[in-house]
């Protein structure tokens, strides 16, 4: 959801599900969302697995950035864009459902930092499967920039 249009975010929040873009392809569900906490769910499916039959690390990084981006967007009237995503993969899983919980560490005016924990309570194994720190840039004019090829 980095730099997502506000209409897309409002529609996803109303539906409880992200239906467009990469997150739509993942099947990300929105359980709760505010500027103070975001909770997402994802049912693990074969499309989320890497060749060794465990969830691909990119799924965890994408979920973390999505949760943090939604929360950061709800903390400002401007658009946000992810500028750093540090995700640690703590435990491999192959199926089930995960809960993604994002909480702000620094909800600033120009940058925000969010802590994200991804867990699967159903396995009975304590501790998260992944955790992330995501830093986002609050776009000063509210719009994503356009890259140029000029020297």
C-alpha positions in Angstrom: 0.0 0.0 0.0 2.9 2.3 -0.2 1.9 5.5 -1.9 -1.6 4.1 -2.3 -4.4 6.4 -3.4 -6.6 7.3 -0.4 -9.7 6.0 -2.3 -8.1 2.6 -2.6 -7.3 2.5 1.1 -10.8 3.6 2.1 -12.3 0.9 -0.2 -10.0 -1.8 1.3 -10.9 -0.7 4.9 -14.6 -0.8 4.1 -14.3 -4.3 2.4 -12.0 -5.7 5.1 -9.9 -7.1 2.2 -7.3 -5.7 -0.2 -8.6 -6.5 -3.7 -6.2 -4.7 -5.9 -2.5 -4.9 -6.7 0.1 -7.2 -5.1 -1.7 -7.4 -1.8 -4.9 -8.4 -3.6 -3.0 -11.3 -5.2 -1.6 -12.3 -1.8 -5.1 -12.4 -0.3 -4.5 -10.0 2.6 -7.4 -9.4 4.9 -7.8 -6.3 7.1 -9.0 -7.2 10.7 -8.5 -3.7 12.2 -6.8 -0.5 11.2 -6.1 2.8 12.9 -3.2 5.1 13.2 -2.3 3.3 16.5 -2.5 -0.3 15.3 -3.1 -2.4 12.2 -4.0 -6.1 12.3 -4.1 -8.1 9.1 -4.6 -11.9 8.4 -3.4 -14.1 5.7 -4.4 -17.8 5.1 -1.2 -19.5 3.8 -1.8 -21.2 0.4 0.5 -23.0 -2.0 1.1 -19.8 -4.0 2.9 -18.3 -0.9 5.5 -21.1 -0.7 9.0 -21.1 -2.1 10.4 -24.3 -3.7 11.3 -25.8 -0.3 7.6 -25.8 0.7 7.9 -23.0 3.3 6.4 -19.5 3.1 8.6 -17.3 0.9 10.3 -14.5 2.9 9.0 -11.9 0.5 5.5 -12.7 1.7 6.5 -11.7 5.2 8.2 -8.5 4.0 5.2 -7.5 1.9 2.8 -8.1 4.7 4.9 -6.0 7.1 5.1 -3.1 4.6 1.4 -3.2 3.9 0.5 -3.2 7.6 2.9 -0.3 8.4 1.8 1.6 5.3 -1.9 1.4 6.2 -1.2 2.6 9.7 1.1 5.4 8.6 -1.5 6.5 6.0 -4.1 6.7 8.8 -1.8 9.0 10.8 -1.6 11.6 8.0 -3.6 13.2 5.3 -0.7 12.7 2.9 0.5 9.7 1.0 3.3 7.6 2.4 6.0 5.4 0.8 8.1 2.7 2.3 11.8 3.6 2.4 13.2 0.8 4.6 12.0 -2.6 5.5 14.1 -4.8 7.8 12.4 -8.2 8.1 13.8 -11.1 10.2 12.6 -14.6 9.4 12.3 -16.4 12.8 10.5 -19.6 12.1 9.5 -21.4 8.9 5.9 -22.5 8.3 4.1 -24.1 5.4 0.4 -23.7 6.1 -2.2 -22.2 8.5 -3.2 -18.6 9.1 -1.0 -15.7 10.2 -1.8 -12.6 12.1 0.1 -9.4 11.3 0.2 -6.8 14.0 1.8 -3.4 13.4 2.3 -0.7 16.0 3.9 2.8 15.5 7.3 3.4 17.1 7.7 6.9 15.7 4.6 8.4 14.0 6.4 11.5 12.8 5.3 14.2 10.4 8.0 13.5 7.8 8.9 9.9 8.5 7.2 7.1 10.5 8.7 3.9 11.9 6.5 0.9 12.7 7.1 -2.4 14.5 5.5 -5.4 12.9 5.1 -8.9 14.3 3.8 -11.9 12.3 2.5 -14.9 14.2 0.6 -18.1 13.8 -1.1 -19.1 17.0 -2.7 -22.2 15.6 0.7 -24.1 15.4 1.0 -24.1 19.2 4.7 -23.1 18.8 5.3 -19.9 20.8 6.8 -16.8 19.3 6.4 -15.1 16.0 7.3 -16.4 12.5 8.8 -13.0 11.5 9.2 -9.5 12.8 9.9 -6.3 10.9 10.8 -2.6 11.4 9.4 -0.5 8.6 10.3 3.1 7.9 8.0 5.2 5.8 8.4 8.6 4.2 5.4 11.0 4.4 5.4 12.7 1.0 5.6 16.4 1.4 3.1 17.3 -1.3 1.1 14.2 -0.8 2.1 12.6 -4.2 4.6 10.1 -5.2 7.6 11.5 -7.1 8.3 10.5 -10.7 11.8 9.1 -11.5 13.7 10.8 -14.2 16.6 9.6 -16.3 18.3 13.0 -16.3 21.9 13.2 -15.1 
